[in-house]
Amino acid sequence: MLKNRSIPAVVLSVLLAGTATSAFAFDWKAHEGETVSFLANNNPWSQAVLSYKDEFTALTGINLRVDSYQEQQMRQRLVTVLNSGSDEIDVFMTLASREGQQFAASGWYADLSAYTQGSVAPEYDFAGVSPALVKAATFDGKLTSIPLNLEGPLLYYRTDIFEKCGLAKPASLDDVRAAAEKIKECDAGVTPFASRGLKPAIAYTFSNVLHNMGGTYIVDGKSALCAPAGQKAIAWYGDLMREYGPPGAANYSFYQISALYRSGRAAMAFESSNELRTIMEGGERLNDTDVIPLPAGEAGTVPTAIGWGLAISSRSARKDAAWYFVQWASSPEMQKRLALQGVASPRASVAAEEEYKAWIAEAPVRASWQAALGVLASDGSSEVGYPIIANPESRDYIGQAVQDVLLGQRSVEEACAAADSALDGLIARK
């Protein structure tokens, strides 16, 4: 919660324009002339927020130096810099569900708790940020990052192709496979189903399949990929991608999936809700796409729900100035702007904004997307990979097992057994 402050209520949109109304108002110019370095993952959130970066400099006088990379390259650079003890990076994007435990244990995150309680603009409203996402970003009582969005994989599908092929909206995982089979016969010009096949990226989408099948990653302290639910999930995902996925599916992550679907070359795409902005770019898909949570398996619908966050490096020599960037980028006003571009806000208040409601009403796909996000928020699981310090490494073993089946290199039994053996070693590290 924000502390009570005896300062005038300054509307954040006015602050964003650079105008203060009182000598006692929050001073956005307190760090004028300083330079903050930001390491960004080149995803829809960063692309959208950085289009306004000149406003940040005009408001604060802080220079923003940005390095932006694709996700895997961004992480490689981040770990190299943090592990060296360098203060080169001040602010970086992070996924608490992936590297949170690892980075916290390494001491790489600055604790943001005190900042949220003190040095905040009057309209920042930290209490309005999703408590679940704040909790997920808190380790040993330390707040490691500020949530930026709510996301999880959703099924985008072409209603016109489904209608042409005589298919109803899929209601189960079996329906998804049956639809892919029918589309392959009905329309040879499109890829029936696309999802992540790149080894480090598979866990994000596969975890939703695993949970819908009733599986989990660890049972009684041991890896459970070879449990019945795990084997069913690997078979469903690997077989579907091998038989109905795009050529070169083992190299697919969100960049390739979004481009394939946006161009009209895929009938179904199981990809991040955060990709709505990219998929709808150009407008071709606005009127022929529906978006739903992944249909139910034996355990029902258990979607993945996570969020990116902004963290400040514990090595930074400019933490106070860096907090000004974090605060600006995660403000209610900025998150409303981004929501109007298809980046779901972690603030429930944004959905109540009249401007946002009008934007949703402009296209049926946006209403479907918003409804699906509601399911993520209410029923989602943040278990993506193994809930251990070595979570990032665990994702490679999950991806390898699924990829082995996708490429036809191993049977499900052989693939999961090899993964379980390696993963038990990771679990034992504690």
C-alpha positions in Angstrom: 0.0 0.0 0.0 1.1 3.6 -0.6 1.6 5.7 2.5 -0.7 8.7 3.0 1.0 11.8 1.7 0.2 15.4 2.5 0.6 16.6 -1.1 -1.9 17.8 -3.6 -3.6 15.1 -5.8 -1.8 15.6 -9.1 -3.3 13.7 -11.9 -0.7 11.4 -13.5 -1.7 12.4 -17.1 -0.7 15.9 -16.1 2.6 14.7 -14.7 3.2 12.8 -17.9 2.9 16.1 -19.7 5.7 17.4 -17.4 3.6 19.9 -15.4 3.7 20.1 -11.6 1.1 22.1 -9.7 2.8 22.5 -6.4 6.2 22.9 -4.8 5.3 19.9 -2.7 4.3 17.7 -5.6 6.4 14.7 -6.6 9.5 16.0 -8.3 10.0 14.2 -11.6 13.1 16.3 -12.3 15.0 15.1 -9.2 17.5 13.1 -11.3 17.7 15.4 -14.3 20.9 14.9 -16.3 21.5 11.3 -15.2 21.5 8.4 -17.6 19.8 5.1 -17.0 20.5 2.0 -19.0 17.7 -0.4 -19.9 18.1 -4.0 -21.2 14.9 -4.9 -23.0 13.4 -8.1 -24.4 12.1 -7.1 -27.9 8.5 -8.1 -27.2 5.2 -6.2 -27.7 5.4 -4.6 -24.2 8.9 -3.1 -24.8 8.1 -2.1 -28.4 5.0 -0.2 -27.2 6.4 1.5 -24.2 9.7 2.5 -25.9 7.7 4.4 -28.6 7.0 6.9 -25.8 10.6 7.1 -24.4 11.1 10.7 -25.5 8.2 11.6 -23.2 10.1 10.1 -20.3 13.2 12.1 -21.0 11.1 15.3 -21.4 9.3 14.6 -18.1 12.3 13.7 -16.0 15.4 15.0 -17.8 16.8 11.5 -17.5 18.5 10.1 -20.5 17.5 6.5 -21.3 20.0 4.2 -23.0 18.3 1.2 -24.4 19.7 -2.2 -25.5 17.0 -4.4 -27.0 17.5 -8.1 -28.0 15.4 -11.1 -28.8 14.5 -13.0 -25.7 17.3 -15.6 -25.6 20.0 -13.1 -26.6 18.7 -10.7 -24.0 19.0 -13.3 -21.2 22.5 -14.3 -22.3 23.7 -10.8 -22.1 21.9 -10.1 -18.8 23.4 -13.1 -17.0 26.9 -12.3 -18.3 26.7 -8.7 -17.0 25.1 -9.5 -13.7 27.4 -12.5 -13.0 30.4 -10.2 -13.6 29.3 -7.8 -10.9 29.1 -4.9 -13.5 26.9 -1.9 -13.0 26.5 -1.5 -16.7 22.7 -2.4 -16.6 20.4 -0.4 -14.4 16.9 -1.7 -15.3 16.0 -5.0 -17.0 13.0 -7.0 -18.0 12.5 -10.2 -16.0 10.1 -13.2 -15.7 9.6 -14.0 -12.0 8.1 -17.3 -13.0 11.3 -18.3 -14.8 14.4 -16.8 -13.3 12.9 -15.2 -10.2 14.2 -17.8 -7.7 17.6 -18.0 -9.4 18.2 -14.3 -9.6 17.0 -13.7 -6.1 19.3 -16.4 -4.7 22.2 -14.8 -6.6 21.4 -11.4 -5.1 20.9 -9.8 -8.5 17.7 -8.0 -7.8 17.4 -4.7 -5.9 14.6 -4.8 -3.4 11.9 -2.4 -4.6 9.7 -2.6 -1.5 10.9 0.7 0.0 10.5 2.5 -3.3 6.8 1.5 -3.6 6.2 2.7 -0.1 7.9 6.1 -0.5 9.3 7.6 -3.6 6.1 7.5 -5.8 4.1 10.0 -7.7 0.7 10.6 -6.1 -1.3 8.8 -8.8 1.0 5.8 -9.1 -1.3 3.5 -7.0 0.9 0.5 -6.4 -2.0 -1.0 -4.5 -3.9 -1.3 -7.8 -1.3 -3.7 -9.3 -2.4 -7.3 -9.3 -1.7 -8.7 -5.8 -1.1 -12.2 -7.3 1.5 -10.9 -9.7 3.2 -8.9 -6.9 3.3 -12.0 -4.7 4.8 -14.0 -7.6 7.6 -11.4 -7.9 8.3 -11.5 -4.1 11.0 -13.8 -2.8 12.0 -14.0 0.9 10.1 -10.8 1.6 11.8 -8.8 -1.2 9.9 -7.3 -4.1 12.1 -8.1 -7.1 10.2 -6.5 -9.9 7.1 -4.4 -10.8 4.5 -6.3 -12.9 4.0 -4.9 -16.4 1.4 -7.1 -17.9 -0.8 -10.2 -17.5 -0.2 -12.9 -20.1 -0.5 -16.5 -20.9 -0.8 -18.6 -24.1 -4.1 -18.5 -25.8 -5.5 -20.3 -28.9 -6.0 -18.0 -31.8 -8.0 -19.6 -34.6 -9.5 -18.6 -38.0 -13.3 -18.6 -37.8 -13.5 -18.4 -41.6 -11.4 -21.5 -42.1 -13.3 -23.4 -39.4 -16.6 -22.4 -41.1 -15.3 -23.5 -44.5 -14.2 -26.9 -43.1 -17.4 -27.4 -41.1 -15.7 -27.2 -37.7 -17.1 -25.8 -34.5 -15.1 -23.9 -31.9 -12.9 -26.5 -30.1 -14.0 -27.4 -26.6 -11.4 -30.0 -25.7 -7.8 -30.9 -26.5 -9.2 -33.8 -28.6 -11.2 -31.2 -30.6 -8.0 -29.3 -31.4 -6.3 -32.3 -32.8 -9.4 -33.3 -34.8 -9.7 -29.8 -36.2 -6.0 -29.9 -37.3 -6.6 -33.2 -39.1 -9.7 -31.9 -40.8 -8.1 -28.6 -41.9 -5.1 -30.5 -43.4 -7.6 -32.3 -45.6 -9.8 -29.3 -46.2 -7.3 -26.5 -46.9 -3.8 -27.6 -47.9 -2.7 -24.0 -48.3 -2.5 -23.3 -44.5 -0.6 -24.8 -41.6 -3.3 -26.4 -39.4 -1.6 -25.7 -36.0 1.4 -23.6 -34.9 3.0 -23.4 -31.4 6.4 -23.1 -29.9 8.9 -25.8 -30.9 12.2 -24.0 -30.0 13.7 -26.0 -27.1 14.1 -23.2 -24.6 10.6 -21.7 -25.5 8.5 -24.9 -25.3 7.8 -24.9 -21.6 5.7 -21.8 -21.8 3.1 -23.3 -24.0 3.6 -27.0 -23.0 2.9 -26.2 -19.3 -0.7 -25.3 -20.2 -1.1 -28.7 -21.9 0.4 -30.5 -19.0 -1.9 -28.9 -16.5 -5.0 -29.4 -18.6 -4.0 -33.1 -18.7 -3.9 -33.1 -14.9 -0.1 -33.2 -14.7 2.5 -31.3 -12.6 6.2 -31.2 -12.8 7.2 -32.6 -9.4 5.5 -35.3 -7.4 7.0 -36.5 -4.0 10.3 -34.6 -4.7 10.8 -36.3 -8.1 10.4 -35.2 -11.7 7.0 -36.4 -13.1 7.3 -36.0 -16.8 7.0 -39.8 -17.2 3.8 -39.9 -15.1 0.8 -40.8 -17.2 -0.4 -37.2 -17.5 3.1 -36.1 -18.5 3.4 -38.7 -21.2 0.0 -37.8 -22.6 0.9 -34.1 -22.7 4.2 -34.8 -24.5 2.5 -37.1 -27.0 -0.3 -34.6 -27.7 2.1 -31.6 -28.2 4.9 -33.4 -30.0 2.6 -35.4 -32.3 0.4 -32.4 -33.1 3.4 -30.2 -34.1 5.1 -33.0 -36.1 2.0 -33.9 -38.1 0.2 -30.6 -38.4 2.8 -27.9 -37.6 4.8 -25.7 -39.9 8.0 -26.8 -41.6 10.9 -26.2 -39.3 8.6 -26.2 -36.3 11.5 -27.1 -34.0 12.8 -23.5 -34.6 9.5 -21.7 -33.8 9.0 -19.2 -31.0 6.6 -16.3 -30.8 8.3 -14.3 -33.6 7.7 -16.9 -36.2 4.3 -18.0 -34.9 2.8 -14.5 -34.9 4.2 -13.8 -38.4 2.8 -17.0 -39.8 -0.7 -16.4 -38.3 -0.8 -12.7 -39.2 0.0 -13.4 -42.8 -2.9 -15.9 -43.1 -0.8 -19.0 -43.3 -2.0 -20.7 -40.2 -5.4 -21.8 -39.1 -4.6 -22.1 -35.4 -1.8 -20.5 -33.3 -1.3 -21.3 -29.7 0.7 -18.3 -28.5 0.9 -15.6 -25.9 -2.0 -13.3 -25.2 0.7 -10.6 -25.3 1.0 -11.2 -29.1 -2.5 -9.8 -29.9 -0.9 -6.5 -30.9 1.5 -8.2 -33.3 -1.0 -10.7 -34.7 -3.5 -7.9 -35.4 -1.0 -5.6 -37.0 -2.2 -4.5 -40.4 -5.8 -5.4 -39.6 -6.2 -8.5 -41.8 -7.0 -10.8 -38.9 -9.4 -8.4 -37.0 -12.5 -9.9 -38.5 -11.6 -13.6 -39.0 -10.1 -14.5 -35.6 -11.4 -15.8 -32.3 -9.3 -16.2 -29.2 -10.0 -18.7 -26.4 -8.0 -20.3 -23.6 -6.6 -23.7 -24.5 -9.5 -26.1 -24.5 -10.0 -28.5 -21.6 -8.1 -31.7 -21.1 -8.9 -34.4 -18.5 -8.3 -31.9 -15.7 -10.3 -29.1 -17.3 -8.9 -25.7 -18.2 -5.8 -24.7 -16.2 -4.2 -21.8 -18.2 -0.8 -20.5 -17.7 -0.8 -16.9 -16.2 2.4 -15.0 -15.8 3.7 -11.4 -16.3 6.8 -9.7 -17.2 8.3 -7.3 -14.7 10.8 -4.4 -14.5 13.7 -5.0 -12.1 16.5 -2.8 -11.0 19.9 -4.4 -10.8 21.4 -4.7 -7.3 24.7 -3.7 -9.0 23.3 -0.4 -10.3 24.9 2.8 -9.1 21.8 4.7 -10.2 19.0 2.9 -8.5 17.0 6.1 -7.6 17.0 7.3 -11.1 16.2 3.8 -12.4 13.2 3.7 -10.1 11.8 6.8 -11.9 11.9 4.9 -15.2 10.3 1.8 -13.6 7.6 4.0 -12.1 6.9 5.9 -15.3 6.8 2.7 -17.5 4.5 0.9 -15.1 2.2 3.8 -14.3 -1.6 3.6 -14.6 -1.5 6.0 -17.5 1.1 4.1 -19.4 -0.5 0.7 -18.8 -3.8 2.1 -20.1 -2.0 3.3 -23.3 -0.5 -0.1 -23.8 -3.8 -1.9 -23.1 -5.2 0.0 -26.0 -2.6 -1.7 -28.1 -3.3 -5.2 -26.9 -0.9 -5.5 -24.0 -3.0 -6.6 -21.0 -2.6 -4.5 -17.9 -1.9 -6.0 -14.5 -4.2 -3.3 -13.1 -7.9 -4.2 -12.9 -8.8 -0.5 -13.1 -7.8 -0.3 -16.7 -10.6 -2.6 -17.8 -13.1 -0.2 -16.3 -11.8 2.8 -18.3 -14.4 4.0 -20.9 -11.7 4.5 -23.5 -10.7 0.9 -23.1 -14.2 -0.4 -23.2 -14.7 1.5 -26.4 -11.6 -0.1 -27.9 -12.7 -3.6 -26.9 -16.1 -3.0 -28.5 -14.5 -2.1 -31.9 -13.7 -5.7 -32.8 -15.1 -9.0 -31.7 -11.6 -10.5 -31.4 -10.8 -8.0 -28.7 -13.8 -8.9 -26.6 -12.8 -12.6 -26.9 -9.3 -11.7 -25.9 -10.5 -9.8 -22.8 -12.8 -12.7 -21.8 -9.9 -15.2 -22.2 -7.7 -12.9 -20.0 -10.4 -13.1 -17.4 -10.0 -16.9 -17.3 -6.2 -16.5 -17.0 -6.6 -14.1 -14.1 -9.1 -16.3 -12.2 -7.9 -19.8 -13.0 -4.3 -19.5 -14.1 -1.2 -21.3 -12.9 2.3 -19.7 -12.8 4.0 -23.1 -12.8 6.1 -22.9 -16.0 8.9 -25.3 -15.7 10.1 -26.7 -12.4 9.6 -24.5 -9.3 13.2 -24.7 -8.3 16.2 -22.3 -8.4 17.3 -24.0 -11.6 14.0 -23.3 -13.3 15.7 -21.9 -16.5 17.8 -25.0 -16.9 14.7 -27.2 -16.2 13.0 -25.7 -19.2 15.7 -26.9 -21.6 15.1 -30.5 -20.4 11.3 -30.1 -20.9 11.9 -28.7 -24.3 14.3 -31.4 -25.2 11.8 -34.1 -24.3 9.0 -32.5 -26.3 11.3 -31.7 -29.2 12.6 -35.3 -29.4 9.0 -36.5 -30.0 8.3 -33.5 -32.4 11.3 -34.5 -34.5 10.5 -38.2 -34.3 13.9 -38.9 -32.7 12.6 -40.7 -29.6 9.5 -42.3 -28.3 7.6 -40.5 -25.6 8.8 -43.1 -23.0 12.4 -42.7 -24.0 12.2 -38.9 -24.1 10.6 -38.4 -20.8 12.9 -41.0 -19.1 16.0 -39.1 -20.2 14.5 -35.8 -19.1 13.4 -37.2 -15.7 16.9 -38.5 -15.0 18.4 -35.1 -15.6 15.7 -33.2 -13.9 16.0 -35.3 -10.7 19.5 -34.1 -10.5 18.4 -30.4 -10.8 15.8 -31.0 -8.1 18.3 -32.5 -5.7 20.5 -29.4 -5.9 17.8 -27.4 -4.0 
